[in-house]
Amino acid sequence: MNVLPSSKPKRWHGFTFRIAVFATGAAAIVTIARLGCRPPLVWWTSPPIGKTNRHLRLLVPEGWELEQPIDPGQYDSDSGIKDNVIWSAHYRFLSVDRRPGLLRRLFPHTEEDAMLNVDIGQSRKWVALWATIPPKMYRNDSPAYPHCGARFIKSTDSRIIAEADYFRSNLPAFNATYGQICGSVKIE
């Protein structure tokens, strides 16, 4: 059986297809541009360290949020040094999924084991033990735990110490950010 072609041209079919291709391409370009141009790391500055006007600064992955400070800073007497008081603070940053609810339901994201811990200590007096610890940066890749990178620093007078511990189970993401995060820790 031969079917005769319709006398009406199918202009709308081709036009609709072109619009759909254009819209899909534009959406892909916008998505790539937004993901590619977003800085992967942003600077974070701590509140003042103790009663000094000094702060700790370091790079934190974009989109991670500071969990309520676990220990926002408190003074304790130092049993090792007479009449000395130690101020300490502990902060934790966690990854947060900020995608709209619909996208989270359509494209579920498996939770990554990732965290950035920051510990700061300040002493009123010079601490001999702190003076003997050299500033260092290290990395630990264990199959049982997430990948870990850390950096320990101290002030020139050895009265302020800080350590940043960066954990992440996603190895490519860890490799891309570990050196920058751990290398950025500084006391100002």
N, C-alpha and C positions, 0 to 999 in steps of 0.2 A: 504494500500500500504506500503510495506516494503522498507525502504531505506537502501541500503548497505553502510557500512562505507567506507570512502575513504581509499585508500591504502597509501596515504601520511600522515605521522604523523603531528599533529598540534603543532610543537615545538615552533614556533615563537609566537603563541598566549600566551602560558604560560610564555615565556621569557619576552615578552613585558609587560605583567601584573606585573611581578616581578619587572621590572625596574621602572614602574610607581609607584608602592607601595614604593619602596626604595627612589625614588626621592621625593615623597610627604612626607615621614617620615623625610628625611634629611632636607627638607625645613621647616617643622614644628619645628624640633629641633633647627635649626639655628635661626628661628624667636623667639622662646621662650628664647634662650640663649641671644640674642641681647636685648630683652625687659627686661629680668630678671637681667642682669648684668649691665645695664645702671644705673648710679646713679640718683635717682629721684631729687636730689637737688644739686646745685653747689654754691660755694661761690662767692659773688659779693662784691667788695670794691669800695666805692665812691671816687670821686676825693677829694683832700684836702678840709677840711672844713674851709672856709674863708681863712685867711692867716696863719692858724695853720698848723702843719704837721700831724694833726690827721685826721682819716678817719672813716667812718661808714662801718661796715661789717655785712652782713647777708646772709642767705641761700635763693636762688631763685630756683623755679622749673626748672628742665632741659628743654631746648628748648624755654623758655620764653626769649623775647628780650626786651632790654631797648628801650622804645619809646624815641624819641629825648627828652632830658630833657625839661620838661615844663618850669621849672625855674632853669637854671643850676647854679645859685648862683649870688646873687646881694646884694648890700649894701643899706640899707635905714636908715634914722634917726629914732630913737626911741623917740616918743613924750612923753612916760611915764618917761624916765630917761634922765636928762640933759646931753648933750655931749656924749650920747651913740649911737652907730651904731649897727644895727642888720644885720647880713648876713643870708640869707635864700636860700634854694634850695629845689626843688621838682622833684622827679623822678617817672616814671611809667613803670612797666613791664607788658607785655601782652603775652598771649599764641600765638604761631605761628605754623601753620601746615606746616611742612617741607617735607611732603611726596611728592614723584614724582607726576606730573600732572595726569598720568594715574591712579595711585592708588586713588588720590582724586576724580577722576570722577567715578571710579568703586565702591568705598566705601566712599560715602559722609559723612563728619563729621559734625554733628550739632554743631554750634558754642556754646561754653560754656561761660557763663557770668563769667569771671575770670580776676582778676587784682591784682597787688601788688603796692601800693603807698608808697613812702618813703618821709618824710618831715624832713628836718634838719634845725636847727637854731643855730646861734652862736652870742654871745653878747660880746662886748669889756669889759663891766663891769658886775659885779655880779648882777643878776636879782632876786629880792626878790620873785616875783611870781613863777619863775621857781624853786626856792629852796623849796617852799612849796608843790609842786606837787610830790607825791611819784611815783617812777617807778612802773609800773603795766602792767599786761598782762590780756586781757579780751577777751571774745567771745560772739557773739550775733547771735542767730539762729532765724530769723524771716521768716515766710512763704511768706511775700511780697517781701523780698530782698534776695540776695545770702547770704550764710553763711559768717560771718565776724569774723576775729580774728585780734587783734591789740596788739601792745606793745609800751609803752612809756618808754624812758630811758633818763637819763641826766648824764653829766659828774660830777665828784666829786666836782668840783668848781662851779657847776650850771651855767656855761657859754655856754655850748653846750647841746641842747636838740634834740631828734630825735624820730620820731614815724613811725612805719611800720604798714600799714593797708592792710590786706590780705582778698580778697573777692573771693568766688568761689561758683557756683551754684551746682556743683557735690559734694554731701555730702560725699561719700566714699573717693574721692580724697582729699577733705578738711580735713576730719578726719585723713587721713594718713600723712598730711604734716603740719597742722596748728601749732601743738606744736613745731615742729622742726624749722619752719620758724620764728615764733614769739619769741621763746626762743633763737634764734641765734643772735638777734640784739645786736650789741655792738659797743662802741666807742673805737678806738685804737689810 
